[in-house]
Amino acid sequence: MTTDSSLRSGPGATGRSSGDGAGHGLLPVREHLPARQPAAAPDAPVLDVVVPVYNEEKDLRTCVLRLHGHLARTFPYPFRITVADNASTDSTSVVAAALAAELPGVRSVRLEEKGRGRALRTVWEASDAPVLAYMDVDLSTDLNALLPLVAPLISGHSDLAIGSRLARSSRVVRGPKREFISRAYNLILRSSLAAGFSDAQCGFKAIRREVAERLLPMVEDSGWFFDTELLVLAERAGLRIHEVPVDWVDDPDSTVHIVRTATDDLKGVWRVGRALAVGALPLDRLARPFGDDPRDRALTGVPRGLARQLVGFCVVGVLSTLFYLALYSLFRLGVGPQIANGGALLVSAVANTAANRRLTFGVRGRGGAVRHQAQGLVVFAIGLALTSGSLAALGAASGSPSHSTELAVLITANLAATVLRFLLLRAWVFPARACPEPEDLR
């Protein structure tokens, strides 16, 4: 296969989506890729493995020959190897072109800008293979893990797959400095972004193409943080990430600038964490239908996610009640009970609606936020009527009740309104999205 330098490296390479996501439904159901290729395209690749390189004229040929030989011996589907040259200044592009001319299923792509993420995005967005992967040119990861990496994607079980050097059964040879940095970085991801995957930076990953088509426009980074951002967004969207323990030997000649890379990664963690906190990412575009069995999709009237929503609602409710009581006690220092109750309930209701919108019912992005708050204020009016009525009844019955008695009555009234509030939020303010009909999922 000849050198291809015509792949897109324009707007798509920046990571910013050119559209607003309108018209994006659920992702299609994951399906096992066909065991036999269609007669019209018998040589179409099922797997496209990208090898991003920068000034690797010495090691590139050895790497590609070894990878090509391994795939030719062990991989049961058609494959392609794409060498993505990140603006190398040595003869890397010449070596890549020679390999493309010599080996079937190998091509080279030249980019005029550096960045591993930019290279992966450019090739993946233009690829016609249903499974996309990449690995580092040093082949630090044992190639025997390649088939286990992509098998869950081919079978339809998972959306992404990553090699993990931190799994218990992994065997890793590397220096203490790199070991410390890797574990510290993953600890930062777990504590700041609540990441559930174990190894963000292992250069050994794969993704299904239909997932990449939706996910790549949301990823802004074009450098080393690209992997982490991709995984965090996928995990937050509820996509399934498969982890494969790997045998990994550190490359002592690696040209990665550790301090600069670590600084850029921390900036990326801050940027992604802020975007997730304010709901600025349309992760609902990545939603999968419930169940891969058509019988599951045909079910109607079955509540989904009720247990999780109840837990989220209770947590938000407890925090909102404490916030409300603190505001009431503060307002009560200067005004009467009815005004203090109304002001405290109004402020806490706005916060409660925003928290339930994001945490309980999983509504992300700013679309519909004003309408949701307006509907939440109607729910607030019902709570105001119950609590104000309870205070009025208490005042009529006892004249001048103590502050502790007022709080006890308000807590009781709020508990009475909680069930009604949850039902209204679930059925009216944040109704579950209707699943598309099966024929719309193709």
N, C-alpha and C positions, 0 to 999 in steps of 0.2 A: 504494500500500500504506500502511496506516495505522500510526500509532505503536504500538510494542509495548513495554510496560514490564513484562511478566510473565515475562521470561526469568529463569532461575535465577541468583541471586547469593548463594546461601547457602554450604553446606559446600564445594561445588565451587569456589567462588571463592578458597578459601584455598590450593588446590594440594595438599592432603593427601588421599590416597586413603582412602575410608571402609572399604575391604575389604582383605583380605590377599592378593588376587591368586589365590585358589584358583579353579580351573576355567578359568583363562586358558590357552589353547593357543597355537599359533603364529598369527601374523598370517595372514590369507588371502593367497593369491597375488595379486600385482598384475595387474590386467587393464585393457585399454583400455576406457574408458567407451564405451557405445553411441553411434553416430553419430546415431541417431534416438531421441528420448524415447519411452517407452511411451505407448500411446494413453490409458491411465488418467491420466497426469500429463504432458501435453505441455508445460506451462509450468513444470514443476519446475526450479529452477535447478541448473545443473551447477557454477557458480562463485558463491561468496558472498564478496564483497570487503568487509571491515570497515574503516571509517575511524574510528579512535578520536580523540575531540576533547575539549578542555577550554578553555572560554572562547574559542571561535573564531567568534563571531557575524559577524565582518567577512569572513572568508575562506571559510566553510563553503559558502555557496551557489555561489560561483564554482568551488570544487573539485568539488562533486558534479555540477554541470552539465557541467563539462569531462570528468569521468570517465564519466558516463552517456553523453554523446555519443560518446566514444571507443569504449566497449564496444558501443553500438548499431551503430556503423559497422563495427567490425572483428572482434568476437568471434562465432564461429559457433555458439555454444551459448547457451541461456537463462542469464541471470545475475541476480544480486541485489546491491544495494549496501546495506550496513547501517551507518548512522551510530550509533556508540556514544558517547553523551554521558557523560563521566566527572564527574558531579556539578558541571557548570558553574554558575557563579553569575551569568552574564549571560544574554542571550536566545538562547543557542545551541540550547537545546531547542525553542524556538519556531521557529527557522529550520529545524531538522531535521524537525519535524513538518510544516511547510509543504512542504518538499521531498518528503516521503513521500506527501503528499496530491496533489502535482502530477505527479510522475514515476512511471511504471510501473516496477516492479522496485526501488523504493527504500523502505526502512523505517527507522525510528529507534528506538533503545533508550536508555532513561534509566537510569543507574546512580547510586546515592546515595553511592558511595565512589569516590575517585580511584584511578588506577593503570592504566597502559596494559595491563599483563599481565592485570589483573583484567577489563578490558573485553574483551580478545581471548578469554580463557578462557570468559567468560559467553556470548558470542555463538557461538563455535565449538562449545561443548558442546551448544547448543540447535539448531544449524543442521542442515537436512536436505540440504544440498548436498554432493556427494561430494568437491569440491575447495574448500578454505577458504584465503583469502588476506587480507592487510591491507596498507595503505599509509598513510603519514602524510598529514595534511590539506594540507600545503604543496605536495604533488605535486612535490617536489624531483626525484624520479626520472622520467625520460622515460617516458611511458605506452606508447611503442612496445615497451618491454621486458616488458609485462604478458603478452601472448600467449606469447612464448618462456619466461616464468617458469612458467606453468601447463601448457604443452603436455607436458612430460615427466611430469607427474602425471596428466594426462588419458590419455596413451598407456600408462600403467602402467610406464614406465621407472624413475621415481624416487619416493621417499617424501616428500621435502621439496624445496623450491627456494628459493633466496635470491638477491637482487640483490647484486652485489659492486661496490663503488666502487674496490676495490684490484686488480682484474684489470688485466692489461697493456693491454687494448683499451678499458677504461673511460675516459670523459672526464668529469673532475670539476672543478667550479669552487667553491672554498671557501678560507677564510682559512688562514694557516699554523698558527694555534693549533689549530683543529679538525682539520687534517690531522695534526699531531703527536700529538694526543690519540688520534685514531682508530688510527693506526699503532702507537702505544705500547700501547694496550689490546689490540689483536690480537696483538702480540708477547708480552704477558703471558699471553694465553690459550694461545698455542703453547708457551710455555716451562713453564707451570704445569699446564695441563690437557691438553697434547699435542693441541690442537685442529688439525684439518686444513683447516677451512674458512677462507676469507680475510677475511670481513667479517661480524662478528656483529651489528653495530648498525644496518645499513642498514634503514630502515623500508620494506621491500619483500620480503615473504616469502609462501610458500604451503605447504600441507600437505594430504595426502590425509586424508579424514575418519576412515577406520578406524585410521590411525596416530594421529591426534589423540585418538581415544577412549581409546587405551592410554597415550599419552604425557603428556597434560595432567595426569592425577592425580599424576604423579611430579614435576611442576614446582611448586616452592613459591613462587617469587617472583611478586609481583603488580605489580611496577613495571617499570623499564627493563631490569632484568637478565633478565626473562622470556625474551627472544629467545635470549640466550646460553645460559641453562640448557636451553632446549628443544633447541638445536642440539648442545650437548655430550652430552646424554643420548642423543639420536638417533644421533650418530656413534659413541658408545661401544657402542651396541646393534647396530651394524653396518647401520643403515639408510642408504639411498642419498640423498645430498644433492646436488642439481644447482645449480650456480652460473651466474648469468647476468651478463655484463658490462653495466653500465648507464651512461647519461649522467646526471649528477647535478649540480644547481646548488644551492648552499647557500642556505638561507633566512636572511637577515640579521635577521629579526624573530623568530627561534625563541625560545621561552620556556623551553627546557630549562636547568635549573640544573646547569652543568657540574661544579662541585666536589662538590655533593651526590650527583649521579648517579655520578660516578667513585668516590666513597667507598662507595656502596651496591653498585656493581659489584664492587669489590675484596672486600667482605664476602661477596658471592655466590660469587666465585671460591673463596674459602677454604672456604665451606660445602660447595659441590659437590665440590671436590677431596677434602675429608675424607670425604664420603659415598662417593665412588668408591674411595678408598683402603681403606676398611673393608668394602667390598662390601655397603653398606646399601641399595642400590637394586635392585629386582627387574627388571633390564634384560632378563632372559630372556623377559619377557612380549612384548617387541617383536621377537622373532626371526621371520624369514621362512623358509618352506620352501626347500630347496635347489633353485633353478631354477624357472622359471615354466612349463616344458614338462612336461605330465603324464608323459612318458616318463622325465624325470629323477626325479620323485617315486616312480616305480614301481621304480626300481633298488633292489636289496637286496644287502647284503653288500659294498658298496663303501666303503672307509674314506674319511672326509671330514675334511679339515683335518689330515691326518697330517703333512705337511711342516711346517706351522706349529707343531703340537704338539711335533714333534721339536726344532725350534729353541728353543722355549720351555723344553722339558725340559732341553736341553743347557745353556742359560744358567743356569737354576735349579740344575742339577746342579753346574756349575763353582763357583758362589757357595756352594752348600751344602757342597761338598767343602772349599773354603778355610775356611769357618766351622768345619767339623768338625775339620780339622787344627789350627786355632788353638786350639779348645777342648781337643783331646787334649793338645797341648803344654802348655797351662795346667794341666790336671788332672794331668798326668804329674809335675808338680813336687811333688805331695803324696801321690799314691797310685800303686799298681802299674799295669802296662799294661792288664790286663783291666778293672779298675774305671774307669780313665781312658777306655778305649775305649767301654765301655758308657754312661757318662755323656755323653760327647761325642756319641755316635751318637743317644742318646735326644733330647737337646736339638735337634740339627740335624735329626732326623727330623720333629719337630713343625713346625719352621720350613719344612722342605722340603715337607711335605704341604700346609701353608697356602699357600705360594707357588705350587706346582703347581696347586692347586685354583683359584686366581684367575687366574694368568697363563698356564698351559699349557692347561688344559681349560676355561677361561672360566666356571667355576661362581661365580655371584654370590649375595649374600644369605647369611643365616645358617642357612637351612634345610639340615639334613643335615650341618652342620659337625662335630658331635660324632661322628656315625657315620663320617664320612670320616676323622677323626683316629684313631678306633679301628681302622679298616681299615688306615690308614697305619702304625699301630704293629705290625700283623701283618707288613707289608712290612719294617718296621724289624727285626723279630725275625729275618727271613731274612737281612738284611744283617748283623745282629749275629752270627749263627751263622757266616757266611762269614768275617767279619773276625776274630772271636775264634778260630775254628779256624785261621786263617792265623797269628795270633800264637802260638797254642799250638804249632803245627808249627815255627815259627821258633825258639821257646824250646827245644824238644826237640832241634832240630838244632844250635844254636850256643851254647846255655847262656845267655850274657849278650850279646845283640846290641846294637849301638849304636843311638842314637835315630834316626839317619838311615836305618838299615836297617829299623827298625820302621815309619817313615813310608813307605818304598818298598814294603814288603809291604802296608801298609794301603791305599795308593793302588791297587796291583794288585788287591787283593781288592775294593775299591769299584768299580773298572772292571768286574770280572767280574760284580758284582751289578747294574750299571746297566741292562743290557738287560732282565733279569728284572724289575727294579723298574718300568721304563717299561711293560712289557707288563701287569703287575699293576695299575698305576694306570689305564691306559687301558681295560682289559677288565673290571676288578672294582671298583675304587674310584670311578672317574669314567667309567662307560660312557656312550657317546653316546646322547642321547635318541632314541627311536624317532620317526620322522616320522609324523604323523597320516595316515590314509587320505585320498585326495582328497575324499571326500564330507564329511569332518569339517572341511574348510578353508573351507566356505561360511558 
